[in-house]
Amino acid sequence: MRVFQDSIEKMLWPEKRDKDSVLGDKVPGVIDRTTERSYITIAGGYLPDALKPLLGPGHRFFPWLFGEGTVQIGPIPQGTPVDLLANLDILGESTDPVARLERAHRVVQLLKDARHDFAALPADATDEQARQVLVNLAPRLLELSKCPDFVVNRGHYFGTDKFAEEPGLTDDDKRALIEYIKTF
């Protein structure tokens, strides 16, 4: 019941919702962020065909000799929005073969550039230096994103005064609604 109480209050009173650790009140909720410096590592066997060019030629053409290889991108600095990377839409939604090929080329080029730019950082690069690489890549990452909205707990605005078309509930009405829902 404590979890329900906390959740329903945050739903009915948006001002009680958690705020993003970086942007605060500038966004309506929390953005999941990396908690420490990290890397994206993908085993070659899990790469879609469109991304195989990221592997070295030996791994692509002679995996039985060189192994399947891996693709590693990073360092991803602490505090990076997880969905900036996780929402990358590698395949796209188009069924047109030309559009799919064009998208695959853009994704491969983006990932090659990311690997190159991160590799160009000094071995003791700071998170700020790594963050600058992401700032430079961000427009392309967002362009290829499935969902460029990173807020995970935006919620809805039922019962609030957010919309002029429908009046919000009073605090007493919200409390009564909560008690009513508890009877289900």
Buried (B, 14 or more C-beta within 10 A) or exposed (E): EEEEEEEBBBBBEBEEBEBBEEBEEEBBBBBBBBEEBBEBEBEBEEBEEBBBBBBEEEBBEEBEEBEBBBBBBBBBBBBBBBBBBEBBEBEBEEEEEEEBEEBBEBBBEBBBBBBEBBEEBEEEBEBEBBBBBBEEBEEBBEEBBEEEEBBBBBBEBBBBEEEEEEEBBEEEEBEEBBEEEEEE
